[in-house]
């Protein structure tokens, strides 16, 4: 059975299409009996108004596009939940897509979004200025970057986390517990401004705390690169490891277990991203929380303000302080 149309409702109720349309929109001068008849017919037939037609008639579709890199990543899953929930509360629907950390796929979804007459978009960009990002900006569509930003695209406001506060707390704690040989796992292949900024912050803070230069290794999403990163860390005899990217932490924690290296005893571990998986591990993994729920909600606030603005306002940017949460994976530095 196909979708019920307004024509079907009018035919069943024995009134004109115009009458049905006006009654459903609370307009026109009709008797209460006629209004009740139309509403009863709508309920009986299960008629659902065509939101596309409504968007054409009005200036708003009440729909927002949301693009994240990977919905399987618990961090981005939490971000999607916070954004979608707040948009729902404000009466908006959400079109959600993923880029799979690929610029071409990102741009393809952006092209699709623009065909849906969306009111605005919240995007976790791939970190580079691409044709798709340029297309969004050229359309003058209300747009906000969340979690990441794109250097050179200054007209788009962003809300990102500030890595300095959480890293300072984490490294202060490790220093107080006697750690001097610190390892750091970076992930430059993402091309993420935010992830790369964490490395910059780590270097600056560590330089002011530790006499010994930290061991900084880089990996990508491959098992081989992550395994090699661990080999380099163990060769440097680090007593604590800080991860910039939670999927790397999960992979290397598994590799540490394979080598019978006890986390929270033999080595301390801290990772960015407050994901549930870290709470389920034994011991629980200490984290630097980006306050993802707050980030998502502030992103929605910024976007709706731009949608409602009668004229384009100067872009505003927000940085949310990260917070260190100490758990069982952080211990006193082993002797020797």
C-alpha positions in Angstrom: 0.0 0.0 0.0 1.3 3.4 -0.9 1.5 6.6 1.2 -1.9 8.2 2.0 -2.1 11.6 0.3 -4.1 14.7 1.2 -6.2 13.9 -1.9 -7.2 10.6 -0.3 -8.2 12.4 2.9 -10.3 14.9 1.0 -12.0 12.1 -1.0 -12.8 10.0 2.0 -14.1 13.0 4.0 -16.1 14.4 1.1 -14.4 17.9 1.2 -12.0 19.7 -1.0 -8.2 19.4 -0.8 -8.0 23.1 0.1 -10.3 22.5 3.1 -8.2 19.6 4.4 -5.0 21.7 4.0 -6.4 24.7 5.8 -7.9 22.6 8.6 -4.7 20.8 9.2 -2.9 24.1 9.4 -5.5 25.7 11.7 -6.7 28.1 9.1 -10.0 28.8 7.3 -13.6 29.3 8.6 -15.1 25.8 9.1 -17.6 24.3 11.4 -16.4 22.2 14.3 -18.2 19.3 12.7 -16.2 19.6 9.5 -12.9 20.0 11.5 -13.7 16.9 13.5 -14.6 15.0 10.3 -11.3 15.8 8.7 -9.2 15.0 11.8 -11.0 11.7 12.2 -10.4 10.8 8.6 -6.7 11.7 8.9 -6.5 9.4 11.9 -8.3 6.6 10.2 -6.3 6.7 7.1 -3.0 7.3 8.9 -2.2 10.4 6.8 1.3 11.9 7.4 2.0 15.4 6.0 4.7 15.6 3.4 7.6 17.4 5.1 9.2 18.0 1.7 6.2 20.0 0.4 6.1 21.9 3.6 9.7 22.8 3.3 9.1 24.2 -0.2 6.2 26.3 1.0 8.1 27.6 4.0 11.7 28.8 4.5 12.4 26.1 7.0 12.6 22.3 6.7 13.3 21.8 10.5 16.0 19.4 9.5 19.7 19.6 10.3 22.6 17.5 8.8 25.1 15.9 11.1 28.4 14.4 9.8 30.8 12.4 11.9 33.9 10.4 11.0 32.8 7.0 12.4 29.6 6.1 14.2 31.3 2.9 15.5 33.7 5.0 17.5 32.1 5.3 21.0 33.2 9.0 21.2 31.3 10.0 18.1 28.4 7.8 19.0 28.1 9.8 22.2 28.4 13.0 20.2 25.6 11.9 17.9 23.3 11.1 20.8 23.8 14.5 22.5 23.3 16.4 19.3 20.3 14.4 18.1 18.6 14.6 21.5 18.9 18.4 21.8 17.8 18.9 18.2 14.7 16.7 18.9 13.9 18.8 21.9 14.0 21.9 19.7 11.7 20.3 17.1 14.3 19.4 14.5 15.0 16.1 12.7 18.6 15.0 12.1 20.1 13.5 8.9 23.2 11.6 10.1 26.1 10.4 7.9 29.7 9.2 8.4 32.8 10.0 6.4 34.8 7.0 7.5 37.8 9.4 8.0 37.8 9.9 4.2 37.6 13.3 2.5 35.9 12.1 -0.6 33.2 10.3 1.3 32.7 13.4 3.5 32.2 15.5 0.4 29.8 13.0 -1.1 27.6 13.2 1.9 27.7 17.0 2.0 26.5 17.0 -1.6 23.6 14.7 -0.6 22.8 16.9 2.4 22.4 20.0 0.2 19.8 18.2 -1.8 17.5 17.8 1.2 17.0 21.6 1.8 18.4 21.3 5.3 18.4 24.4 7.6 22.0 23.9 8.7 24.7 21.4 9.4 27.0 20.3 12.2 30.2 18.7 10.9 33.2 17.0 12.3 35.5 17.8 9.4 38.4 15.8 8.1 40.7 18.7 8.9 41.4 19.9 5.4 39.7 22.5 3.2 37.9 20.3 0.6 35.5 21.0 -2.3 32.6 19.8 -0.1 33.4 22.2 2.8 33.8 25.0 0.3 30.4 24.1 -1.1 28.8 24.4 2.3 30.4 27.8 2.9 29.5 29.1 -0.5 25.9 28.1 0.0 25.9 30.5 3.0 24.3 27.6 5.0 24.3 27.9 8.8 27.2 25.6 9.7 29.2 24.7 12.8 32.3 22.5 13.2 32.4 20.3 16.3 35.4 18.5 17.8 37.6 19.5 14.9 38.2 22.6 12.8 39.5 23.4 9.4 42.4 25.8 9.2 41.8 28.5 6.7 38.0 28.4 7.0 37.6 31.2 9.5 34.0 32.0 8.6 32.7 28.8 10.2 32.4 28.9 14.0 33.7 25.8 15.9 33.4 24.2 19.4 36.4 22.1 20.3 38.0 20.8 23.4 41.0 22.5 25.0 43.6 19.7 25.6 45.8 21.7 27.8 43.7 21.6 31.0 43.2 17.8 31.1 46.8 17.0 30.0 48.2 19.3 32.6 46.2 17.5 35.3 47.2 14.1 34.0 50.9 14.8 33.7 51.0 16.6 37.1 49.5 13.4 38.6 52.0 11.1 36.8 54.9 13.3 37.9 53.7 13.2 41.5 53.5 9.4 41.4 57.2 9.3 40.4 56.9 8.8 36.6 59.8 10.2 34.6 59.9 8.1 31.4 56.7 9.1 29.7 55.4 7.8 26.4 52.9 9.4 24.0 51.1 7.9 21.1 50.1 10.4 18.4 47.9 9.8 15.3 48.9 12.4 12.7 47.5 10.4 9.8 44.0 11.5 10.8 44.8 15.0 9.6 42.8 16.2 12.6 43.7 19.7 13.9 42.4 18.7 17.4 44.3 15.4 17.6 47.5 17.1 16.4 47.0 20.0 18.9 47.1 17.4 21.7 50.6 16.4 20.7 51.6 20.1 20.8 50.1 20.5 24.2 51.7 17.3 25.5 55.2 18.5 24.3 54.8 21.9 25.9 53.6 20.6 29.3 56.0 17.7 29.5 59.0 20.0 28.8 58.1 22.0 31.9 57.7 18.9 34.1 60.2 16.2 33.1 63.9 16.4 32.8 64.0 13.4 30.5 62.5 14.0 27.0 59.3 11.9 26.5 59.1 9.2 23.9 56.6 10.2 21.2 55.6 7.6 18.7 53.0 7.8 15.9 50.7 5.2 14.5 47.7 4.9 12.1 44.7 2.6 12.0 46.7 -0.5 11.0 47.6 -3.3 13.4 51.2 -3.2 12.2 51.8 0.4 13.0 50.2 0.1 16.4 52.4 -3.0 17.2 55.5 -1.1 16.1 54.5 1.9 18.3 54.4 -0.4 21.3 57.8 -1.9 20.5 59.3 1.6 20.5 57.6 2.5 23.8 58.8 -0.7 25.5 62.3 -0.2 24.1 62.4 3.3 25.8 61.3 1.6 29.1 58.4 4.0 29.6 56.5 3.7 32.8 53.4 5.6 31.6 51.7 6.0 28.2 49.3 8.8 27.2 47.1 8.2 24.1 45.8 10.9 21.9 43.2 8.7 20.2 41.1 6.1 22.0 41.0 3.4 19.3 44.8 3.4 19.6 44.6 2.9 23.3 42.2 0.0 23.0 44.5 -1.7 20.5 47.7 -1.2 22.5 46.0 -2.2 25.8 45.2 -5.6 24.1 48.9 -5.9 23.0 50.1 -5.1 26.5 47.9 -7.9 27.9 49.3 -10.2 25.3 52.8 -9.5 26.6 51.6 -10.1 30.2 52.3 -6.4 31.1 49.9 -5.4 33.9 48.3 -2.0 33.4 48.1 -0.2 36.7 51.1 -2.0 38.1 53.8 -2.3 35.5 52.7 0.6 33.4 50.3 3.5 33.8 47.8 4.3 31.0 45.9 7.5 30.2 43.8 8.1 27.1 41.7 10.9 25.6 37.9 10.2 25.3 35.5 9.2 28.0 34.1 6.1 26.5 32.2 3.3 28.2 34.8 0.6 27.1 37.4 2.2 29.4 35.0 1.8 32.4 34.5 -1.9 31.6 38.2 -2.8 31.6 40.1 -4.1 34.6 41.5 -1.9 35.8 39.4 1.0 34.6 41.3 3.3 32.3 42.1 6.8 33.3 40.9 9.3 30.8 41.1 12.9 29.6 37.4 13.8 29.0 36.5 16.2 26.3 33.1 16.7 27.8 31.5 15.3 24.6 27.9 15.8 25.7 28.6 19.5 26.5 30.4 19.9 23.2 27.4 18.5 21.3 24.9 20.7 23.1 27.0 23.8 22.6 27.3 23.0 18.9 23.6 22.8 18.6 23.1 26.1 20.5 25.6 27.8 18.1 23.9 26.3 15.0 20.3 27.2 16.1 21.5 30.8 16.9 22.9 31.0 13.3 19.7 29.6 11.8 17.6 32.1 13.7 19.8 35.1 13.1 18.2 37.6 10.8 21.6 38.6 9.5 24.9 36.8 9.5 26.8 37.4 12.6 30.5 37.2 13.2 31.6 33.6 13.9 32.1 32.7 17.5 34.3 29.9 18.7 34.3 28.0 21.9 36.9 25.8 23.6 35.7 23.4 26.3 38.3 22.6 29.0 39.2 18.9 29.1 39.1 17.1 32.5 41.4 14.4 33.8 39.7 11.5 35.5 42.0 9.3 37.5 41.3 5.6 37.6 43.0 2.3 38.4 45.2 2.3 35.3 47.3 5.0 36.9 49.7 3.9 39.6 53.0 4.8 41.4 55.9 4.4 39.0 57.6 1.0 39.4 61.0 1.0 40.9 63.9 0.2 38.6 
